[in-house]
Amino acid sequence: MSAWSKMQESPRNLMNGLCVTVSLLAFLLAALSQAHSDQVPLGSHGPPIKLQSIPLLGFGTWNLRVSAQNTSDAVSAALQTGYRHIDCAKVYGNQKEVGNGIANGLKKAGLERNEVWITSKLWNDHHDPDRVEEGLDETLSELNLQYLDLYLMHWPVAAEGGMIEESYVETWKAMTKLLDTGKTRYIGVSNFDPRQLKNLIKATSHKPSVHQMEMHPYLQQNEWLQWHEENGIHVTAYSPLANLNPTYKEKEASSKKSPPALLENPELTKIAKKQDCTVPQVALKWGISRKTSVIPKSSQVSHIQENHGALECRLESDDYKSLAKVGKKYLHRFNNPSKSYGVPLFEGLDGV
């Protein structure tokens, strides 16, 4: 073969080699893609939900403990129904089961991790600044997640070394450092009163992204909600169905001051009948209309689906007027552990 022929043959051999290499790469990528499709998508794929777009209808997991399997099934059912916001906490004692439900729900609903907003909370026994990240790591391990969308300080109270005391500033400073770790995207607080929240902001200059608090038609906290709106802090309303929470039922059973069960409230029942909704849907729609996130809990698929139907419930101006009267007539705060903690809580707020 002449030198010229060899020079012509060399590029052809090179192209043939490249074609084989490209084909091999294509095969490997296809195999890798198939392997990933068989795994539960718990990692971060694509842009996550922004704070401004936090889903206003979430699924709560407080008191979700009929059984381990039921907890997982309920969370999975919520995601399959359409919920895109799951609220958790270390102290609920069910994060492992909730994590299993998240994994199953993501897989069955064809979702990726970034399509769901997941919140959890730092418990009082990890307020020591040196233990804050440890608390988050434990939560991530239990939930089997790489990161949270939101991590809240559950109470402005520390319970460590046999002592219970108001303590939150140094804890909050430690929480701000978590934002640099990639383990949580936002941080916030829960159950703070005006004095505590203003002190926290003044002492650290880092405003919470979210404040979670008890809020429902019996505890509307209009002025406190307005303050948050004016200061750019999103509010998540826990116990949005008021005294349907089993913890409150037990505490209020012997109380003569307790308002009627929300499901039996005559004003809400009237509105529900008028709008062809259910009473829970009316209460949840009311909360959503105030631009607060609401996080109802249920262990039954039928109720999970019913609550999700709140998004389709329509309320009119006179309904909101009636609900405002409900708030004044039945004003009641159900969750106030001030006595058991020995720490004053919710000072200056409604229902105290």
C-alpha positions as CSV (number, residue, x, y, z in Angstrom):
1,M,0.0,0.0,0.0
2,S,1.3,3.4,-0.9
3,A,2.0,6.1,1.7
4,W,-0.9,8.1,0.3
5,S,-3.3,5.1,0.6
6,K,-2.2,4.7,4.2
7,M,-2.9,8.3,4.9
8,Q,-6.4,7.9,3.5
9,E,-7.1,4.7,5.4
10,S,-6.0,6.2,8.8
11,P,-9.0,8.7,9.0
12,R,-11.4,6.0,8.1
13,N,-10.1,3.8,10.9
14,L,-10.3,6.7,13.3
15,M,-13.9,7.4,12.3
16,N,-14.8,3.7,12.8
17,G,-13.2,3.8,16.2
18,L,-15.2,6.9,17.2
19,C,-18.4,5.3,16.0
20,V,-17.8,2.3,18.2
21,T,-17.0,4.5,21.2
22,V,-20.1,6.6,20.7
23,S,-22.3,3.5,20.4
24,L,-20.7,2.1,23.6
25,L,-21.3,5.4,25.4
26,A,-24.9,5.5,24.2
27,F,-25.5,2.0,25.5
28,L,-24.0,2.8,28.9
29,L,-26.0,6.0,29.2
30,A,-29.2,4.1,28.4
31,A,-28.4,1.4,31.0
32,L,-27.6,4.1,33.6
33,S,-30.9,5.9,32.8
34,Q,-32.8,2.6,33.2
35,A,-31.1,2.0,36.5
36,H,-32.0,5.4,37.8
37,S,-35.6,5.0,36.7
38,D,-35.8,1.9,39.0
39,Q,-34.7,4.0,42.0
40,V,-36.8,6.3,44.2
41,P,-35.8,9.8,43.2
42,L,-34.7,11.2,46.5
43,G,-32.0,13.4,45.2
44,S,-32.2,16.9,43.8
45,H,-33.1,17.0,40.1
46,G,-33.9,20.3,38.7
47,P,-34.9,23.6,40.4
48,P,-36.7,23.1,43.8
49,I,-39.8,24.9,44.9
50,K,-39.2,28.5,45.8
51,L,-40.4,30.0,49.0
52,Q,-42.7,32.3,47.1
53,S,-44.4,29.2,45.6
54,I,-44.7,27.1,48.7
55,P,-47.8,24.9,48.3
56,L,-50.6,26.4,50.4
57,L,-52.2,23.0,51.0
58,G,-49.9,20.6,52.8
59,F,-50.1,17.3,54.6
60,G,-49.4,17.2,58.4
61,T,-47.9,14.3,60.3
62,W,-48.5,15.3,63.9
63,N,-50.4,12.4,65.6
64,L,-50.1,10.3,62.5
65,R,-49.5,7.1,64.4
66,V,-52.2,4.5,64.0
67,S,-49.5,2.1,62.9
68,A,-46.1,2.4,61.2
69,Q,-47.6,1.0,58.0
70,N,-50.6,3.4,58.1
71,T,-48.3,6.4,58.6
72,S,-46.3,5.4,55.5
73,D,-49.4,4.6,53.5
74,A,-51.1,7.9,54.4
75,V,-48.1,10.0,53.4
76,S,-47.8,8.1,50.1
77,A,-51.5,8.5,49.5
78,A,-51.2,12.3,50.1
79,L,-48.6,12.6,47.4
80,Q,-50.5,10.5,45.0
81,T,-53.6,12.6,45.7
82,G,-51.8,15.8,44.8
83,Y,-50.3,17.2,48.0
84,R,-46.9,18.7,47.3
85,H,-46.0,19.9,50.9
86,I,-45.3,17.5,53.7
87,D,-44.8,18.7,57.3
88,C,-42.7,16.7,59.7
89,A,-41.0,17.0,63.1
90,K,-38.5,15.0,65.1
91,V,-40.7,15.0,68.2
92,Y,-43.6,13.4,66.3
93,G,-41.6,10.1,66.5
94,N,-42.6,8.9,63.1
95,Q,-40.1,10.4,60.7
96,K,-38.7,7.1,59.5
97,E,-42.2,5.9,58.6
98,V,-43.0,9.3,57.0
99,G,-39.7,9.0,55.0
100,N,-40.8,5.6,53.7
101,G,-44.1,7.1,52.7
102,I,-42.4,10.0,50.9
103,A,-40.2,7.6,49.0
104,N,-43.2,5.4,48.0
105,G,-45.4,8.3,47.1
106,L,-42.7,10.0,44.9
107,K,-42.2,6.7,43.0
108,K,-45.9,6.0,42.6
109,A,-46.8,9.5,41.6
110,G,-43.9,9.8,39.2
111,L,-42.4,12.7,41.1
112,E,-38.9,13.9,41.8
113,R,-37.7,15.2,45.2
114,N,-37.5,18.8,44.0
115,E,-41.3,18.8,43.2
116,V,-42.3,18.4,46.9
117,W,-41.8,20.9,49.7
118,I,-40.7,19.1,52.9
119,T,-40.5,20.8,56.3
120,S,-39.2,19.4,59.6
121,K,-38.4,20.9,63.0
122,L,-35.6,21.1,65.6
123,W,-36.7,19.8,68.9
124,N,-36.1,21.5,72.3
125,D,-33.4,19.0,73.3
126,H,-31.1,20.2,70.5
127,H,-31.0,24.0,71.2
128,D,-27.3,23.9,72.2
129,P,-25.6,25.6,69.2
130,D,-23.2,22.7,69.0
131,R,-26.1,20.2,68.6
132,V,-28.2,22.0,66.0
133,E,-26.6,20.4,63.0
134,E,-26.7,17.1,64.7
135,G,-30.5,17.5,65.1
136,L,-30.8,18.2,61.4
137,D,-28.6,15.3,60.4
138,E,-30.8,12.9,62.5
139,T,-33.9,14.2,60.8
140,L,-32.4,13.7,57.3
141,S,-31.3,10.2,58.2
142,E,-34.8,9.3,59.5
143,L,-36.5,10.8,56.5
144,N,-33.9,9.3,54.1
145,L,-33.4,12.7,52.4
146,Q,-30.4,14.7,51.3
147,Y,-32.0,18.0,52.2
148,L,-35.0,19.8,53.6
149,D,-36.8,22.7,52.1
150,L,-37.5,24.2,55.5
151,Y,-36.1,23.6,59.0
152,L,-38.0,25.2,61.9
153,M,-37.1,25.8,65.5
154,H,-40.1,24.0,67.0
155,W,-40.4,26.2,70.2
156,P,-38.5,29.1,71.7
157,V,-37.7,26.8,74.6
158,A,-34.7,24.6,75.4
159,A,-35.0,21.4,77.4
160,E,-31.5,20.2,78.1
161,G,-29.6,19.0,81.1
162,G,-32.8,18.7,83.1
163,M,-33.6,22.4,82.6
164,I,-36.5,23.9,80.7
165,E,-36.0,27.6,79.8
166,E,-36.7,30.2,77.2
167,S,-33.8,30.0,74.8
168,Y,-33.6,30.7,71.1
169,V,-31.1,33.4,70.0
170,E,-27.9,31.3,70.0
171,T,-29.9,28.4,68.6
172,W,-31.1,30.6,65.7
173,K,-27.5,31.8,65.0
174,A,-26.5,28.2,64.7
175,M,-29.4,27.5,62.4
176,T,-28.4,30.3,60.0
177,K,-25.1,28.4,59.5
178,L,-27.1,25.4,58.2
179,L,-28.0,27.4,55.1
180,D,-24.3,27.1,53.9
181,T,-24.3,23.3,54.3
182,G,-27.0,22.6,51.6
183,K,-28.9,20.5,54.1
184,T,-31.8,22.9,54.3
185,R,-32.8,25.6,51.9
186,Y,-34.7,27.8,54.3
187,I,-35.0,28.2,58.1
188,G,-37.9,29.4,60.3
189,V,-39.5,29.3,63.6
190,S,-42.7,28.0,65.2
191,N,-44.8,29.0,68.2
192,F,-43.1,32.4,68.8
193,D,-44.9,35.4,70.3
194,P,-44.2,39.0,69.2
195,R,-41.6,39.8,71.8
196,Q,-39.6,36.6,71.1
197,L,-39.8,37.0,67.3
198,K,-38.8,40.7,67.4
199,N,-35.9,39.9,69.8
200,L,-34.7,37.2,67.5
201,I,-34.7,39.4,64.4
202,K,-33.0,42.3,66.3
203,A,-30.3,40.0,67.8
204,T,-29.4,38.2,64.7
205,S,-30.5,40.4,61.8
206,H,-31.6,37.2,60.0
207,K,-35.4,37.1,59.5
208,P,-37.1,33.7,59.5
209,S,-38.5,32.7,56.2
210,V,-41.5,31.0,57.7
211,H,-43.4,31.1,61.1
212,Q,-45.6,28.1,61.8
213,M,-48.3,28.6,64.4
214,E,-51.7,27.4,65.5
215,M,-54.3,29.1,63.3
216,H,-57.9,28.1,62.4
217,P,-61.4,29.6,62.4
218,Y,-61.4,29.6,66.2
219,L,-58.0,31.3,66.4
220,Q,-57.7,33.7,63.5
221,Q,-55.0,36.0,64.9
222,N,-55.7,38.6,62.2
223,E,-53.3,41.3,63.6
224,W,-50.5,38.8,64.1
225,L,-50.9,37.5,60.6
226,Q,-50.9,41.0,59.2
227,W,-47.6,41.8,60.9
228,H,-46.1,38.8,59.2
229,E,-47.4,39.9,55.8
230,E,-45.9,43.4,56.4
231,N,-42.5,41.9,57.4
232,G,-42.3,39.3,54.6
233,I,-42.6,36.2,56.7
234,H,-44.8,33.4,55.4
235,V,-47.2,31.8,57.8
236,T,-48.0,28.1,58.0
237,A,-51.1,27.3,60.0
238,Y,-51.0,24.1,62.0
239,S,-54.2,22.5,63.4
240,P,-56.2,24.2,60.6
241,L,-59.2,22.0,61.6
242,A,-59.0,23.2,65.2
243,N,-60.2,20.7,67.8
244,L,-60.4,17.8,65.4
245,N,-56.8,17.2,66.6
246,P,-56.9,14.2,69.0
247,T,-54.5,15.8,71.4
248,Y,-56.9,18.7,71.8
249,K,-59.9,16.4,72.2
250,E,-58.2,14.7,75.2
251,K,-57.3,18.0,76.8
252,E,-60.7,19.7,76.2
253,A,-62.9,16.8,77.0
254,S,-63.7,18.1,80.5
255,S,-63.5,21.8,79.7
256,K,-66.8,23.8,79.7
257,K,-65.0,26.6,77.8
258,S,-64.2,24.5,74.8
259,P,-66.0,25.5,71.6
260,P,-68.0,23.0,69.6
261,A,-66.1,20.5,67.4
262,L,-65.4,22.2,64.2
263,L,-67.3,19.6,62.2
264,E,-70.4,20.4,64.3
265,N,-70.1,24.2,64.1
266,P,-73.4,25.5,62.9
267,E,-72.0,28.5,61.0
268,L,-69.5,26.4,59.1
269,T,-72.1,23.7,58.5
270,K,-74.3,26.3,56.9
271,I,-71.6,27.6,54.6
272,A,-70.6,24.1,53.6
273,K,-74.1,23.2,52.6
274,K,-74.5,26.5,50.7
275,Q,-71.3,26.0,48.7
276,D,-71.6,22.2,48.3
277,C,-68.4,21.6,50.2
278,T,-67.7,19.9,53.5
279,V,-66.9,21.6,56.7
280,P,-63.2,20.7,56.6
281,Q,-63.0,22.0,53.1
282,V,-64.5,25.3,54.2
283,A,-62.0,25.7,57.0
284,L,-59.1,24.8,54.8
285,K,-60.2,27.1,52.0
286,W,-60.6,29.9,54.5
287,G,-56.9,29.4,55.6
288,I,-55.6,29.1,52.0
289,S,-57.5,32.3,51.0
290,R,-55.4,34.2,53.7
291,K,-52.3,33.1,51.9
292,T,-51.3,30.8,54.7
293,S,-50.1,27.2,54.3
294,V,-52.5,24.8,55.9
295,I,-51.4,21.3,56.9
296,P,-54.3,19.0,57.8
297,K,-53.5,15.5,58.9
298,S,-55.5,12.3,58.3
299,S,-54.8,8.6,58.5
300,Q,-57.7,7.8,56.1
301,V,-57.4,8.0,52.4
302,S,-61.0,9.3,52.0
303,H,-60.3,12.2,54.4
304,I,-57.0,12.9,52.7
305,Q,-58.8,13.2,49.4
306,E,-61.6,15.2,50.9
307,N,-59.2,17.7,52.4
308,H,-57.5,18.1,49.1
309,G,-60.8,19.0,47.6
310,A,-60.6,22.3,49.5
311,L,-58.7,23.7,46.6
312,E,-62.0,23.5,44.6
313,C,-64.2,24.9,47.3
314,R,-65.5,28.4,46.6
315,L,-66.3,30.9,49.3
316,E,-68.0,34.2,48.8
317,S,-67.7,37.6,50.7
318,D,-70.6,36.9,53.0
319,D,-69.0,33.5,53.9
320,Y,-65.9,35.3,55.0
321,K,-67.9,37.7,57.1
322,S,-69.6,34.8,58.8
323,L,-66.3,33.1,59.4
324,A,-64.9,36.4,61.0
325,K,-67.8,36.3,63.4
326,V,-67.0,32.7,64.2
327,G,-63.5,33.8,65.2
328,K,-64.9,36.3,67.7
329,K,-67.6,34.1,69.1
330,Y,-65.5,31.0,69.7
331,L,-62.0,32.4,70.2
332,H,-59.9,29.6,71.6
333,R,-56.3,28.5,71.6
334,F,-55.9,24.8,72.1
335,N,-52.1,24.4,72.2
336,N,-50.4,26.2,75.0
337,P,-47.8,24.2,77.1
338,S,-46.8,27.3,79.2
339,K,-47.7,25.5,82.4
340,S,-45.9,22.3,81.7
341,Y,-42.8,24.1,80.4
342,G,-42.9,26.7,83.2
343,V,-42.2,29.3,80.5
344,P,-44.6,32.0,79.5
345,L,-45.7,31.6,75.8
346,F,-47.8,33.5,73.3
347,E,-47.7,36.7,75.4
348,G,-49.8,39.4,73.8
349,L,-51.6,37.1,71.4
350,D,-55.2,36.0,71.0
351,G,-56.6,33.1,73.1
352,V,-54.1,33.4,76.0
